Amino acid sequence: MDKVWSSQLKKGLVELAVLAALREREAYGYQLLQRLARNPLLSTTESTLYPTLARLAEERLVAVRQATSPNGPPRRYYRLTASGQEHLRQLSEYWRHLSSAVNELLE
């Protein structure tokens, strides 16, 4: 498969994947990387995750709290805000329609 094409597609889905990974409970960055890596197709890097989280926090789609860590510097925990939950709902709905339309073309 063309790596550029698959990389660009994956890059476009990072926001949806991060929001979905936060749907159930809050997490700090490394936990999010682990949640996403459970499926190799969704695995991402710190250099992609942290700017995405910063932007989502700036847009008030995620809230951030800082807590002490047993090993090292304080951790920043991220959780969905009410706006983030609504945004995730909208993105999920759009994704379902888009993937359905593409699947129709492929069949």
N, C-alpha and C positions, 0 to 999 in steps of 0.2 A: 504494500500500500504506500502511496505517496505520503512521506512524513510531513511535508509542509501542509498538505490538505488536512490530514488528521490532527496536526498540531493546532491549526487555526480553528477547526471545529471544536476541539477540546477547550481551547482558550475562550471561545464564545460561551461555553457552558459552565465556566468556573463559578460565576455568581450564583446560578441556579443550584449547583452542587453544594456550595458553601452554605447557602441558606437552608437547603434541605438537610444538611448535616447538623444544623443547629435547631432543627424543628423540635426535636424531643427534649433536649436539655442543653444548657450552656457548656462551653468548652474553652480551653485555652488553645493557643495556636498549634502546639505539637499534637494535642488530642485530635484536633480537626484534620491535621495531616494524616494521622493514623486512621481516622474514620473514612476519609476519602480513599486511602490506599487499600482498604478492604477489597475494593474492586480496582484492579490494575488500570482499567480504562479511565478511572477518575483520579488516579494518583496525580499529585501536583507537587510543586516545590515551595520552599519558604519564600523565594523571590517572587512567586506568583501569588501565594496566599496572603502574605502580610499587606501588600498594597491593596488587594481586594478588600480585606477586612478594614483597612483605614478608610477606604472610600465608602464602604457600607456604613461605617460609624459616622462619617461626615454627613452622609445622607439620612442619618438617624434610622436606618433599617436594622442596625444592631446596636445594642448598648454594651458598654465596656465597664468592667469593674476590675480593680487591682486587688490582689490578695497575696499574702506572704507565701513563699514556697519553702518546702522542707529542704530543698537542695538548690541553693543559688538565689538569683534575683527574684523579685516579686513577679507573679504571673498576671497576665491580662486575660480575663475571662470574657467571652463574647456570648451574648444571647440575643434572640430575636426580640425586637420591639413589636408593638401592635402593628405599626406601619410595615415592619419587616415581614410579619406573618401574612399581611394582606398582599404585599409585593410577591411573596413566595406563592401564594394562591394564584395570583394573576400569571406569573411566569410558568407555573405548573400547568395551568389551563392552556396557555399559548403553546407550550411544549407538546402537550398531548395532541392538539390540533395540527401542529406542524409535523410532528412525527407520523401522525396518521396520514396526512396528505402525501408525505414522501413515501410511506409504505404502500399507499395506493398506486403510486407511479411505478414502484419497483415490482409490484405483483402482476 
